[in-house]
């Protein structure tokens, strides 16, 4: 008997998205991924989750690769988490290639990691309505 174990779905976050107004799927990558994989709306505030994931997982990877990234959160219908400056240089969110990461820098994060992070940040991860702290 063969048991086919599927890996837990993971969202891939890329450093290039920090440099664009339209990054992270124009701000919808997380909610789209959540819906596609779990057939429900994300149970946390999307912008809070995305920012927390970038700080917890992507920024350390950038730092390890020698990139000093200053993040900013923006209230917008587009990408809410962006690099304000990289290695002291201001980022132009409208330029197609203001910074080139070579090699590309990405992280993969699972729902378990998201739930764990949100729990550590004080969000209720056990209730049906988990949209508030």
Buried (B, 14 or more C-beta within 10 A) or exposed (E): EEEEEEEEEBBEBBBBBBBBBEBBEBBBBBBBBBEEBEEEEBBBBBBBBBBBBBEBBBBEBBEEEEBEBBBBBBEEEBBBBBBBEBEEEEBEBEEEEBBEBEEEBBBEBBBEBBBEBBEEBEBBBEEEEBBEE
